Amino acid sequence: MLNLRILAVDDRHVTVRLLPPLAGKDLAFKVRVIAIEDPVSHVREIVLKKPPPLPGEAIKLDLEPEPD
């Protein structure tokens, strides 16, 4: 399925705008900041922090698979 909107029609042309499937929907993104740059001085700071531990690692919990 292709979503598009017809913008104009004349004797020789049809002008359309293709609409992405997520148009009009709220989107959430998960991002990792790897560098911050000052827009004036162009000084760049690299961010290399270790990500937080997973919940099991945070409480030092060893998860073992259940026996069959």
C-alpha atoms as one frame of an Amber mdcrd trajectory, in Angstrom:
protein
   0.000   0.000   0.000   1.301   3.429  -0.928  -0.020   6.558   0.781   0.060
   9.738  -1.261  -1.738  13.044  -1.543  -2.594  14.635  -4.888  -1.461  18.268
  -4.783  -2.168  19.490  -8.313  -3.476  18.251 -11.654  -3.170  19.887 -15.066
  -3.388  18.689 -18.687   0.057  17.049 -18.655   1.100  16.530 -15.021  -0.114
  15.237 -11.689   1.825  16.462  -8.659   1.701  14.190  -5.620   3.313  14.034
  -2.182   4.280  10.613  -0.884   3.274  10.141   2.742   5.434   7.913   4.925
   3.529   5.190   6.815   4.266   6.841  10.181   3.080  10.325   9.160   1.039
  11.913  11.947   2.052   9.327  14.566   4.008   9.963  17.764   7.475   8.407
  17.608   9.857   7.552  20.441  13.574   7.102  19.804  16.243   5.554  21.980
  19.542   7.365  21.378  23.072   7.341  22.722  25.008  10.615  22.855  28.576
  10.010  21.697  29.825  13.577  21.292  28.840  17.129  22.174  30.147  20.040
  20.094  29.998  23.762  20.912  28.439  25.451  17.844  30.587  28.591  18.254
  34.050  27.337  19.189  33.599  23.860  17.650  35.206  22.351  20.749  34.135
  18.743  20.876  33.678  16.628  23.986  33.499  12.868  23.560  31.052  11.088
  25.861  32.290   7.614  26.715  30.297   6.667  29.795  29.573   3.009  30.413
  25.832   2.275  30.086  23.946   1.431  33.279  23.829  -2.258  34.202  20.912
  -4.465  33.280  18.486  -5.091  36.186  19.841  -8.580  36.932  23.429  -7.290
  36.968  22.486  -4.284  39.119  21.401  -6.526  42.001  24.023  -9.204  41.232
  21.412 -11.776  40.330  22.514 -14.840  38.363  19.707 -16.119  36.189  19.852
 -19.782  35.263  17.595 -21.411  32.678  14.785 -23.553  34.056  15.287 -27.306
  33.689  13.206 -29.022  31.021
